[in-house]
Amino acid sequence: MESNVRDQVVLASPKDETERATVAGACVRKLGIKFPAVLDEFGNTTERAYTGWPDRIYLIDSRNHVVFKSRPGPFGFNPPELQSALAQLVGN
């Protein structure tokens, strides 16, 4: 992807969970992501269960219900939509 090349986020596909964590950490740092990132296990069970590919942002409430699911990212991410969902969740 052209933007990955521009942002110098071009890495080989990981071959195990340790490499996956290293790649994810590099992406979080390079892209300046400011919220916690959680990694799926190497078999991608969460991705399959929640349609997590391409990247999506989920907001999960205290009852473990998905209360917000972003459009596919990274270009579909809309921070104001997430902010609105967070405000609704906490009652602001």
C-alpha positions in Angstrom: 0.0 0.0 0.0 1.4 3.4 -1.0 0.7 5.0 2.3 2.6 2.3 4.1 5.6 2.9 2.0 5.4 6.6 2.6 5.0 6.1 6.4 7.8 3.5 6.4 5.5 0.8 7.7 6.5 -2.1 5.3 7.2 -5.3 7.1 7.3 -9.0 6.2 4.3 -11.1 7.2 5.0 -12.6 10.7 5.7 -16.3 11.0 4.7 -16.7 14.6 3.1 -14.9 17.6 6.3 -13.3 18.7 7.0 -11.8 15.2 3.3 -10.7 15.1 3.7 -8.8 18.3 6.9 -7.1 17.0 5.2 -6.1 13.8 2.1 -4.8 15.7 4.3 -2.8 18.1 6.2 -1.2 15.1 2.9 -0.3 13.5 1.5 1.3 16.7 4.7 3.3 17.1 5.1 4.4 13.5 1.4 5.3 13.1 1.2 7.1 16.4 -1.8 5.0 17.6 -2.7 6.4 21.1 -5.2 3.8 22.3 -4.5 0.2 23.5 -4.1 -2.3 20.7 -4.9 -6.0 21.3 -3.5 -8.8 19.1 -5.5 -11.8 17.9 -3.8 -15.1 18.5 -2.0 -16.6 15.5 -5.0 -18.6 14.3 -7.1 -15.4 14.0 -10.2 -16.7 15.8 -11.2 -13.2 16.8 -10.8 -11.9 13.2 -13.1 -14.7 12.0 -15.7 -14.2 14.7 -15.9 -10.4 14.4 -15.0 -9.8 10.7 -11.9 -8.0 11.9 -10.2 -7.8 8.5 -9.4 -5.3 7.2 -8.6 -3.4 10.4 -11.6 -2.2 12.5 -12.0 -0.5 15.8 -14.4 -2.1 18.2 -15.8 -0.6 21.4 -16.9 -3.2 23.9 -19.0 -2.3 27.0 -18.7 -3.8 30.5 -21.1 -6.6 29.6 -18.8 -7.6 26.7 -21.2 -6.4 24.0 -19.9 -4.7 20.9 -21.4 -1.2 21.0 -19.4 0.3 18.2 -17.7 -1.2 15.1 -15.8 1.1 12.7 -15.8 1.0 9.0 -12.8 -0.9 7.5 -9.6 0.9 8.3 -7.4 2.5 8.3 -9.1 4.8 5.8 -12.6 4.1 7.2 -11.6 5.1 10.8 -13.5 8.2 11.9 -12.3 9.4 15.3 -15.4 11.6 15.9 -17.7 8.6 15.5 -15.7 6.7 18.1 -15.7 9.7 20.4 -19.5 9.9 20.1 -19.9 6.2 20.9 -17.6 6.6 23.9 -19.5 9.6 25.2 -22.8 7.6 24.8 -21.3 4.6 26.6 -20.2 6.7 29.6 -23.3 8.8 29.6 -21.9 12.2 28.6 
